[in-house]
Amino acid sequence: MSSLYQQVEQFVVDAYTNAGKPGTIRHLQRTVYWVEQLRPDADEALRCAAIAHDIERAFRRVDTEKLIRSSPQGYRDEQFLQIHQEESAKAIAEFLRGQGVESEFIARVTRLVSRHEIGGDGDQNILKDADSVSFFENNADRFLAHWIPMLGKYGKEKVRAKFQWMFDRISSEKAREIARPWYEETMKKLDAQVYNLL
């Protein structure tokens, strides 16, 4: 790993540790891993985008929980996704500028991060797919543990829709097959927990 990537990773690790959210770090590190599995020739900008794609959550300023509760789309709400992508792109761009990184590199990283939820071109889709695979590998159980007790408040269909969307948005067949066992197990766990709450 290059020194620039290591600087970005340390920035992300420090930000999430200081925010009291160290549990997110593994998801980000594994997103880098899955980017490299899906794109073995991934350049440094794509790897930096992968480790920093959710950096907004370490500095969150918008009451996204209220937005999620009020929107019929829940976690798929376009405004929520746009805020998350844009704020993450701004945060990593600011950090990179502070390190004296050239503008072309910063532009590539921010372009990737600014579309990591919805995809776009080939590399944006790689990042999106790696994010989904890592979500099911690392975050699904944490997500369930957090939201199952509050299903009555948020609505079980919003939780189910989050998992379905995270799987359905995967572009590549390779990534889909990697994620499928974790996705299916997650849906079984959700059904079991919902049944137990009824």
Secondary structure, DSSP 8 states (H G I E B T S, - for coil): --HHHHHHHHHHHHHHHHTT-GGGHHHHHHHHHHHHHH-TT--HHHHHHHHHTTGGGGS--S-HHHHHHH-TTGGG-HHHHHHHHHHHHHHHHHHHHHTT--HHHHHHHHHHHTTTTT--SHHHHHHHHHHHHHIIIIIHHHHHHHHGGGHHHH-HHHHHHHHHHHHHT---HHHHHHHHHHHHHHHHHHHHHHHHH-
